[in-house]
Amino acid sequence: MKKIFLVVAVLAIVFTGRALAQNSQTQSLLTSYYDIKNALVNADATVAASKAAEFSKAMGSMDMKSMPETDMNIFMGLQDKLAFDVKHISESKDIVHQREHFANFSTNFFKLAKAVKLTNASIYYAYCPMKKSYWLSDNATIKNPYFGKQMLTCGSIKETIK
């Protein structure tokens, strides 16, 4: 009986450790995403480029072995698409070009957020009818990354991931 309890305890520790490692990695990606979004809200192309480079670095350092197989497969299926757009954002100082890539980046990042638990906090999926594009946010207050101060509150929350 003691051996069974010990085996169960060890397995729980191993799986909890993996879940915490994955949550830390995915939380890092989500934080980097929000940083890019916030830079675009503020129309700061330099910061957006820098934060996109950080996202790229965080994505490159993901430990796939710590992820459940289904999450790993989903992540790997989106990795190239995310890398393509974040590379364009990181290499450009043109806010219009960055925002164009941010739209595709957001669509693909939403697919990841829907399939893989990135955080314990709510993720808000907002829509800009003028741009016909979406973005993710850590709160329900609309701050439009596609038009910044020109149309800061244009948009609405379409979905909440809990």
PyMOL commands that place a pseudoatom at each C-alpha (Angstrom):
pseudoatom trace, name=CA, resn=MET, resi=1, chain=A, elem=C, hetatm=0, pos=[0.000, 0.000, 0.000]
pseudoatom trace, name=CA, resn=LYS, resi=2, chain=A, elem=C, hetatm=0, pos=[2.839, 2.378, 0.865]
pseudoatom trace, name=CA, resn=LYS, resi=3, chain=A, elem=C, hetatm=0, pos=[4.525, 1.626, -2.472]
pseudoatom trace, name=CA, resn=ILE, resi=4, chain=A, elem=C, hetatm=0, pos=[1.361, 2.456, -4.402]
pseudoatom trace, name=CA, resn=PHE, resi=5, chain=A, elem=C, hetatm=0, pos=[0.993, 5.721, -2.511]
pseudoatom trace, name=CA, resn=LEU, resi=6, chain=A, elem=C, hetatm=0, pos=[4.638, 6.575, -3.186]
pseudoatom trace, name=CA, resn=VAL, resi=7, chain=A, elem=C, hetatm=0, pos=[4.294, 5.840, -6.935]
pseudoatom trace, name=CA, resn=VAL, resi=8, chain=A, elem=C, hetatm=0, pos=[1.139, 7.970, -7.145]
pseudoatom trace, name=CA, resn=ALA, resi=9, chain=A, elem=C, hetatm=0, pos=[2.860, 10.817, -5.275]
pseudoatom trace, name=CA, resn=VAL, resi=10, chain=A, elem=C, hetatm=0, pos=[5.907, 10.704, -7.566]
pseudoatom trace, name=CA, resn=LEU, resi=11, chain=A, elem=C, hetatm=0, pos=[3.725, 10.689, -10.679]
pseudoatom trace, name=CA, resn=ALA, resi=12, chain=A, elem=C, hetatm=0, pos=[1.722, 13.636, -9.365]
pseudoatom trace, name=CA, resn=ILE, resi=13, chain=A, elem=C, hetatm=0, pos=[4.916, 15.606, -8.749]
pseudoatom trace, name=CA, resn=VAL, resi=14, chain=A, elem=C, hetatm=0, pos=[6.257, 14.819, -12.228]
pseudoatom trace, name=CA, resn=PHE, resi=15, chain=A, elem=C, hetatm=0, pos=[3.038, 15.795, -14.004]
pseudoatom trace, name=CA, resn=THR, resi=16, chain=A, elem=C, hetatm=0, pos=[2.569, 18.901, -11.863]
pseudoatom trace, name=CA, resn=GLY, resi=17, chain=A, elem=C, hetatm=0, pos=[6.135, 19.943, -12.649]
pseudoatom trace, name=CA, resn=ARG, resi=18, chain=A, elem=C, hetatm=0, pos=[5.498, 19.491, -16.378]
pseudoatom trace, name=CA, resn=ALA, resi=19, chain=A, elem=C, hetatm=0, pos=[2.252, 21.451, -16.181]
pseudoatom trace, name=CA, resn=LEU, resi=20, chain=A, elem=C, hetatm=0, pos=[3.988, 24.292, -14.349]
pseudoatom trace, name=CA, resn=ALA, resi=21, chain=A, elem=C, hetatm=0, pos=[6.825, 24.331, -16.899]
pseudoatom trace, name=CA, resn=GLN, resi=22, chain=A, elem=C, hetatm=0, pos=[4.359, 24.448, -19.779]
pseudoatom trace, name=CA, resn=ASN, resi=23, chain=A, elem=C, hetatm=0, pos=[2.258, 27.125, -18.095]
pseudoatom trace, name=CA, resn=SER, resi=24, chain=A, elem=C, hetatm=0, pos=[5.377, 29.244, -17.553]
pseudoatom trace, name=CA, resn=GLN, resi=25, chain=A, elem=C, hetatm=0, pos=[6.419, 28.857, -21.199]
pseudoatom trace, name=CA, resn=THR, resi=26, chain=A, elem=C, hetatm=0, pos=[2.993, 29.568, -22.626]
pseudoatom trace, name=CA, resn=GLN, resi=27, chain=A, elem=C, hetatm=0, pos=[2.473, 32.461, -20.216]
pseudoatom trace, name=CA, resn=SER, resi=28, chain=A, elem=C, hetatm=0, pos=[5.736, 33.945, -21.516]
pseudoatom trace, name=CA, resn=LEU, resi=29, chain=A, elem=C, hetatm=0, pos=[4.430, 33.735, -25.093]
pseudoatom trace, name=CA, resn=LEU, resi=30, chain=A, elem=C, hetatm=0, pos=[1.140, 35.313, -24.095]
pseudoatom trace, name=CA, resn=THR, resi=31, chain=A, elem=C, hetatm=0, pos=[2.868, 38.137, -22.226]
pseudoatom trace, name=CA, resn=SER, resi=32, chain=A, elem=C, hetatm=0, pos=[5.052, 38.827, -25.265]
pseudoatom trace, name=CA, resn=TYR, resi=33, chain=A, elem=C, hetatm=0, pos=[1.961, 38.852, -27.483]
pseudoatom trace, name=CA, resn=TYR, resi=34, chain=A, elem=C, hetatm=0, pos=[0.277, 41.396, -25.174]
pseudoatom trace, name=CA, resn=ASP, resi=35, chain=A, elem=C, hetatm=0, pos=[3.453, 43.524, -25.212]
pseudoatom trace, name=CA, resn=ILE, resi=36, chain=A, elem=C, hetatm=0, pos=[3.380, 43.644, -29.027]
pseudoatom trace, name=CA, resn=LYS, resi=37, chain=A, elem=C, hetatm=0, pos=[-0.322, 44.517, -28.973]
pseudoatom trace, name=CA, resn=ASN, resi=38, chain=A, elem=C, hetatm=0, pos=[0.222, 47.294, -26.430]
pseudoatom trace, name=CA, resn=ALA, resi=39, chain=A, elem=C, hetatm=0, pos=[3.074, 48.772, -28.466]
pseudoatom trace, name=CA, resn=LEU, resi=40, chain=A, elem=C, hetatm=0, pos=[0.805, 48.864, -31.516]
pseudoatom trace, name=CA, resn=VAL, resi=41, chain=A, elem=C, hetatm=0, pos=[-1.959, 50.497, -29.455]
pseudoatom trace, name=CA, resn=ASN, resi=42, chain=A, elem=C, hetatm=0, pos=[0.603, 53.188, -28.568]
pseudoatom trace, name=CA, resn=ALA, resi=43, chain=A, elem=C, hetatm=0, pos=[1.761, 53.385, -32.217]
pseudoatom trace, name=CA, resn=ASP, resi=44, chain=A, elem=C, hetatm=0, pos=[5.324, 52.637, -31.101]
pseudoatom trace, name=CA, resn=ALA, resi=45, chain=A, elem=C, hetatm=0, pos=[6.890, 50.701, -33.970]
pseudoatom trace, name=CA, resn=THR, resi=46, chain=A, elem=C, hetatm=0, pos=[10.276, 50.463, -32.244]
pseudoatom trace, name=CA, resn=VAL, resi=47, chain=A, elem=C, hetatm=0, pos=[8.844, 48.828, -29.118]
pseudoatom trace, name=CA, resn=ALA, resi=48, chain=A, elem=C, hetatm=0, pos=[6.598, 46.581, -31.241]
pseudoatom trace, name=CA, resn=ALA, resi=49, chain=A, elem=C, hetatm=0, pos=[9.670, 45.377, -33.145]
pseudoatom trace, name=CA, resn=SER, resi=50, chain=A, elem=C, hetatm=0, pos=[11.578, 44.763, -29.909]
pseudoatom trace, name=CA, resn=LYS, resi=51, chain=A, elem=C, hetatm=0, pos=[8.703, 42.880, -28.280]
pseudoatom trace, name=CA, resn=ALA, resi=52, chain=A, elem=C, hetatm=0, pos=[8.220, 40.803, -31.442]
pseudoatom trace, name=CA, resn=ALA, resi=53, chain=A, elem=C, hetatm=0, pos=[11.876, 39.803, -31.244]
pseudoatom trace, name=CA, resn=GLU, resi=54, chain=A, elem=C, hetatm=0, pos=[11.292, 38.765, -27.611]
pseudoatom trace, name=CA, resn=PHE, resi=55, chain=A, elem=C, hetatm=0, pos=[8.297, 36.683, -28.692]
pseudoatom trace, name=CA, resn=SER, resi=56, chain=A, elem=C, hetatm=0, pos=[10.406, 34.994, -31.342]
pseudoatom trace, name=CA, resn=LYS, resi=57, chain=A, elem=C, hetatm=0, pos=[13.100, 34.207, -28.787]
pseudoatom trace, name=CA, resn=ALA, resi=58, chain=A, elem=C, hetatm=0, pos=[10.552, 32.821, -26.301]
pseudoatom trace, name=CA, resn=MET, resi=59, chain=A, elem=C, hetatm=0, pos=[8.969, 30.692, -29.016]
pseudoatom trace, name=CA, resn=GLY, resi=60, chain=A, elem=C, hetatm=0, pos=[12.373, 29.352, -30.035]
pseudoatom trace, name=CA, resn=SER, resi=61, chain=A, elem=C, hetatm=0, pos=[13.191, 28.322, -26.487]
pseudoatom trace, name=CA, resn=MET, resi=62, chain=A, elem=C, hetatm=0, pos=[9.984, 26.342, -25.909]
pseudoatom trace, name=CA, resn=ASP, resi=63, chain=A, elem=C, hetatm=0, pos=[10.658, 22.918, -24.387]
pseudoatom trace, name=CA, resn=MET, resi=64, chain=A, elem=C, hetatm=0, pos=[8.365, 20.738, -26.468]
pseudoatom trace, name=CA, resn=LYS, resi=65, chain=A, elem=C, hetatm=0, pos=[9.076, 17.686, -24.316]
pseudoatom trace, name=CA, resn=SER, resi=66, chain=A, elem=C, hetatm=0, pos=[7.355, 19.316, -21.363]
pseudoatom trace, name=CA, resn=MET, resi=67, chain=A, elem=C, hetatm=0, pos=[4.100, 19.683, -23.327]
pseudoatom trace, name=CA, resn=PRO, resi=68, chain=A, elem=C, hetatm=0, pos=[1.387, 17.076, -23.655]
pseudoatom trace, name=CA, resn=GLU, resi=69, chain=A, elem=C, hetatm=0, pos=[1.567, 15.519, -27.119]
pseudoatom trace, name=CA, resn=THR, resi=70, chain=A, elem=C, hetatm=0, pos=[-1.673, 17.105, -28.356]
pseudoatom trace, name=CA, resn=ASP, resi=71, chain=A, elem=C, hetatm=0, pos=[-0.551, 20.592, -27.260]
pseudoatom trace, name=CA, resn=MET, resi=72, chain=A, elem=C, hetatm=0, pos=[2.860, 20.054, -28.830]
pseudoatom trace, name=CA, resn=ASN, resi=73, chain=A, elem=C, hetatm=0, pos=[1.280, 19.025, -32.142]
pseudoatom trace, name=CA, resn=ILE, resi=74, chain=A, elem=C, hetatm=0, pos=[-0.989, 22.077, -32.173]
pseudoatom trace, name=CA, resn=PHE, resi=75, chain=A, elem=C, hetatm=0, pos=[1.905, 24.381, -31.310]
pseudoatom trace, name=CA, resn=MET, resi=76, chain=A, elem=C, hetatm=0, pos=[4.143, 22.855, -33.977]
pseudoatom trace, name=CA, resn=GLY, resi=77, chain=A, elem=C, hetatm=0, pos=[1.354, 23.208, -36.551]
pseudoatom trace, name=CA, resn=LEU, resi=78, chain=A, elem=C, hetatm=0, pos=[1.147, 26.964, -35.892]
pseudoatom trace, name=CA, resn=GLN, resi=79, chain=A, elem=C, hetatm=0, pos=[4.814, 27.646, -35.169]
pseudoatom trace, name=CA, resn=ASP, resi=80, chain=A, elem=C, hetatm=0, pos=[5.864, 28.555, -38.728]
pseudoatom trace, name=CA, resn=LYS, resi=81, chain=A, elem=C, hetatm=0, pos=[2.880, 30.866, -39.240]
pseudoatom trace, name=CA, resn=LEU, resi=82, chain=A, elem=C, hetatm=0, pos=[3.521, 32.645, -35.945]
pseudoatom trace, name=CA, resn=ALA, resi=83, chain=A, elem=C, hetatm=0, pos=[7.240, 32.894, -36.703]
pseudoatom trace, name=CA, resn=PHE, resi=84, chain=A, elem=C, hetatm=0, pos=[6.588, 34.373, -40.156]
pseudoatom trace, name=CA, resn=ASP, resi=85, chain=A, elem=C, hetatm=0, pos=[4.432, 37.246, -38.908]
pseudoatom trace, name=CA, resn=VAL, resi=86, chain=A, elem=C, hetatm=0, pos=[6.419, 37.969, -35.767]
pseudoatom trace, name=CA, resn=LYS, resi=87, chain=A, elem=C, hetatm=0, pos=[9.592, 38.112, -37.889]
pseudoatom trace, name=CA, resn=HIS, resi=88, chain=A, elem=C, hetatm=0, pos=[8.010, 40.734, -40.131]
pseudoatom trace, name=CA, resn=ILE, resi=89, chain=A, elem=C, hetatm=0, pos=[6.904, 42.742, -37.106]
pseudoatom trace, name=CA, resn=SER, resi=90, chain=A, elem=C, hetatm=0, pos=[10.357, 42.527, -35.537]
pseudoatom trace, name=CA, resn=GLU, resi=91, chain=A, elem=C, hetatm=0, pos=[12.205, 43.547, -38.715]
pseudoatom trace, name=CA, resn=SER, resi=92, chain=A, elem=C, hetatm=0, pos=[10.035, 46.554, -39.568]
pseudoatom trace, name=CA, resn=LYS, resi=93, chain=A, elem=C, hetatm=0, pos=[9.798, 50.066, -38.188]
pseudoatom trace, name=CA, resn=ASP, resi=94, chain=A, elem=C, hetatm=0, pos=[6.717, 50.766, -40.347]
pseudoatom trace, name=CA, resn=ILE, resi=95, chain=A, elem=C, hetatm=0, pos=[3.674, 50.679, -38.045]
pseudoatom trace, name=CA, resn=VAL, resi=96, chain=A, elem=C, hetatm=0, pos=[1.284, 50.026, -40.963]
pseudoatom trace, name=CA, resn=HIS, resi=97, chain=A, elem=C, hetatm=0, pos=[3.307, 46.992, -42.065]
pseudoatom trace, name=CA, resn=GLN, resi=98, chain=A, elem=C, hetatm=0, pos=[3.535, 45.745, -38.468]
pseudoatom trace, name=CA, resn=ARG, resi=99, chain=A, elem=C, hetatm=0, pos=[-0.223, 46.056, -38.031]
pseudoatom trace, name=CA, resn=GLU, resi=100, chain=A, elem=C, hetatm=0, pos=[-0.861, 44.103, -41.236]
pseudoatom trace, name=CA, resn=HIS, resi=101, chain=A, elem=C, hetatm=0, pos=[1.206, 41.202, -39.931]
pseudoatom trace, name=CA, resn=PHE, resi=102, chain=A, elem=C, hetatm=0, pos=[-0.288, 41.556, -36.461]
pseudoatom trace, name=CA, resn=ALA, resi=103, chain=A, elem=C, hetatm=0, pos=[-3.716, 40.707, -37.916]
pseudoatom trace, name=CA, resn=ASN, resi=104, chain=A, elem=C, hetatm=0, pos=[-2.501, 37.306, -39.210]
pseudoatom trace, name=CA, resn=PHE, resi=105, chain=A, elem=C, hetatm=0, pos=[-0.370, 36.811, -36.121]
pseudoatom trace, name=CA, resn=SER, resi=106, chain=A, elem=C, hetatm=0, pos=[-3.440, 37.359, -33.917]
pseudoatom trace, name=CA, resn=THR, resi=107, chain=A, elem=C, hetatm=0, pos=[-5.583, 34.946, -35.914]
pseudoatom trace, name=CA, resn=ASN, resi=108, chain=A, elem=C, hetatm=0, pos=[-3.005, 32.187, -35.527]
pseudoatom trace, name=CA, resn=PHE, resi=109, chain=A, elem=C, hetatm=0, pos=[-2.248, 33.008, -31.905]
pseudoatom trace, name=CA, resn=PHE, resi=110, chain=A, elem=C, hetatm=0, pos=[-5.984, 32.785, -31.155]
pseudoatom trace, name=CA, resn=LYS, resi=111, chain=A, elem=C, hetatm=0, pos=[-6.005, 29.266, -32.637]
pseudoatom trace, name=CA, resn=LEU, resi=112, chain=A, elem=C, hetatm=0, pos=[-3.214, 28.377, -30.214]
pseudoatom trace, name=CA, resn=ALA, resi=113, chain=A, elem=C, hetatm=0, pos=[-4.989, 30.023, -27.274]
pseudoatom trace, name=CA, resn=LYS, resi=114, chain=A, elem=C, hetatm=0, pos=[-8.215, 28.136, -28.044]
pseudoatom trace, name=CA, resn=ALA, resi=115, chain=A, elem=C, hetatm=0, pos=[-6.476, 24.765, -28.245]
pseudoatom trace, name=CA, resn=VAL, resi=116, chain=A, elem=C, hetatm=0, pos=[-3.767, 25.076, -25.575]
pseudoatom trace, name=CA, resn=LYS, resi=117, chain=A, elem=C, hetatm=0, pos=[-4.281, 26.523, -22.103]
pseudoatom trace, name=CA, resn=LEU, resi=118, chain=A, elem=C, hetatm=0, pos=[-1.846, 29.450, -22.133]
pseudoatom trace, name=CA, resn=THR, resi=119, chain=A, elem=C, hetatm=0, pos=[-2.813, 30.949, -18.789]
pseudoatom trace, name=CA, resn=ASN, resi=120, chain=A, elem=C, hetatm=0, pos=[-5.206, 30.647, -15.877]
pseudoatom trace, name=CA, resn=ALA, resi=121, chain=A, elem=C, hetatm=0, pos=[-6.472, 34.187, -16.553]
pseudoatom trace, name=CA, resn=SER, resi=122, chain=A, elem=C, hetatm=0, pos=[-9.199, 35.079, -19.039]
pseudoatom trace, name=CA, resn=ILE, resi=123, chain=A, elem=C, hetatm=0, pos=[-8.186, 35.965, -22.591]
pseudoatom trace, name=CA, resn=TYR, resi=124, chain=A, elem=C, hetatm=0, pos=[-10.468, 38.352, -24.468]
pseudoatom trace, name=CA, resn=TYR, resi=125, chain=A, elem=C, hetatm=0, pos=[-10.827, 38.038, -28.239]
pseudoatom trace, name=CA, resn=ALA, resi=126, chain=A, elem=C, hetatm=0, pos=[-11.696, 41.442, -29.659]
pseudoatom trace, name=CA, resn=TYR, resi=127, chain=A, elem=C, hetatm=0, pos=[-12.774, 42.481, -33.154]
pseudoatom trace, name=CA, resn=CYS, resi=128, chain=A, elem=C, hetatm=0, pos=[-12.195, 45.687, -35.101]
pseudoatom trace, name=CA, resn=PRO, resi=129, chain=A, elem=C, hetatm=0, pos=[-14.967, 46.172, -37.681]
pseudoatom trace, name=CA, resn=MET, resi=130, chain=A, elem=C, hetatm=0, pos=[-13.021, 48.861, -39.544]
pseudoatom trace, name=CA, resn=LYS, resi=131, chain=A, elem=C, hetatm=0, pos=[-9.992, 46.593, -40.089]
pseudoatom trace, name=CA, resn=LYS, resi=132, chain=A, elem=C, hetatm=0, pos=[-12.079, 43.406, -40.090]
pseudoatom trace, name=CA, resn=SER, resi=133, chain=A, elem=C, hetatm=0, pos=[-9.432, 41.868, -37.842]
pseudoatom trace, name=CA, resn=TYR, resi=134, chain=A, elem=C, hetatm=0, pos=[-9.148, 40.426, -34.367]
pseudoatom trace, name=CA, resn=TRP, resi=135, chain=A, elem=C, hetatm=0, pos=[-6.726, 40.666, -31.465]
pseudoatom trace, name=CA, resn=LEU, resi=136, chain=A, elem=C, hetatm=0, pos=[-6.304, 39.157, -27.996]
pseudoatom trace, name=CA, resn=SER, resi=137, chain=A, elem=C, hetatm=0, pos=[-6.339, 41.146, -24.784]
pseudoatom trace, name=CA, resn=ASP, resi=138, chain=A, elem=C, hetatm=0, pos=[-5.831, 40.514, -21.098]
pseudoatom trace, name=CA, resn=ASN, resi=139, chain=A, elem=C, hetatm=0, pos=[-8.843, 42.682, -20.203]
pseudoatom trace, name=CA, resn=ALA, resi=140, chain=A, elem=C, hetatm=0, pos=[-12.261, 43.544, -21.610]
pseudoatom trace, name=CA, resn=THR, resi=141, chain=A, elem=C, hetatm=0, pos=[-11.431, 47.215, -22.168]
pseudoatom trace, name=CA, resn=ILE, resi=142, chain=A, elem=C, hetatm=0, pos=[-11.099, 47.898, -25.889]
pseudoatom trace, name=CA, resn=LYS, resi=143, chain=A, elem=C, hetatm=0, pos=[-7.758, 49.363, -26.923]
pseudoatom trace, name=CA, resn=ASN, resi=144, chain=A, elem=C, hetatm=0, pos=[-7.486, 48.937, -30.666]
pseudoatom trace, name=CA, resn=PRO, resi=145, chain=A, elem=C, hetatm=0, pos=[-3.980, 47.998, -31.912]
pseudoatom trace, name=CA, resn=TYR, resi=146, chain=A, elem=C, hetatm=0, pos=[-4.906, 48.592, -35.559]
pseudoatom trace, name=CA, resn=PHE, resi=147, chain=A, elem=C, hetatm=0, pos=[-5.738, 52.273, -35.295]
pseudoatom trace, name=CA, resn=GLY, resi=148, chain=A, elem=C, hetatm=0, pos=[-4.274, 53.281, -31.934]
pseudoatom trace, name=CA, resn=LYS, resi=149, chain=A, elem=C, hetatm=0, pos=[-5.299, 56.720, -30.722]
pseudoatom trace, name=CA, resn=GLN, resi=150, chain=A, elem=C, hetatm=0, pos=[-7.178, 57.443, -33.956]
pseudoatom trace, name=CA, resn=MET, resi=151, chain=A, elem=C, hetatm=0, pos=[-9.862, 54.916, -33.004]
pseudoatom trace, name=CA, resn=LEU, resi=152, chain=A, elem=C, hetatm=0, pos=[-8.728, 53.634, -29.628]
pseudoatom trace, name=CA, resn=THR, resi=153, chain=A, elem=C, hetatm=0, pos=[-12.071, 52.235, -28.486]
pseudoatom trace, name=CA, resn=CYS, resi=154, chain=A, elem=C, hetatm=0, pos=[-13.272, 50.902, -31.843]
pseudoatom trace, name=CA, resn=GLY, resi=155, chain=A, elem=C, hetatm=0, pos=[-14.165, 47.254, -31.497]
pseudoatom trace, name=CA, resn=SER, resi=156, chain=A, elem=C, hetatm=0, pos=[-15.907, 44.769, -29.286]
pseudoatom trace, name=CA, resn=ILE, resi=157, chain=A, elem=C, hetatm=0, pos=[-15.209, 41.569, -27.390]
pseudoatom trace, name=CA, resn=LYS, resi=158, chain=A, elem=C, hetatm=0, pos=[-16.353, 38.575, -29.432]
pseudoatom trace, name=CA, resn=GLU, resi=159, chain=A, elem=C, hetatm=0, pos=[-15.236, 35.744, -27.182]
pseudoatom trace, name=CA, resn=THR, resi=160, chain=A, elem=C, hetatm=0, pos=[-13.665, 35.069, -23.803]
pseudoatom trace, name=CA, resn=ILE, resi=161, chain=A, elem=C, hetatm=0, pos=[-11.346, 32.131, -23.220]
pseudoatom trace, name=CA, resn=LYS, resi=162, chain=A, elem=C, hetatm=0, pos=[-11.357, 31.106, -19.585]
for i in range(1, 162): cmd.bond("trace and resi %d" % i, "trace and resi %d" % (i + 1))
show_as sticks, trace
zoom trace
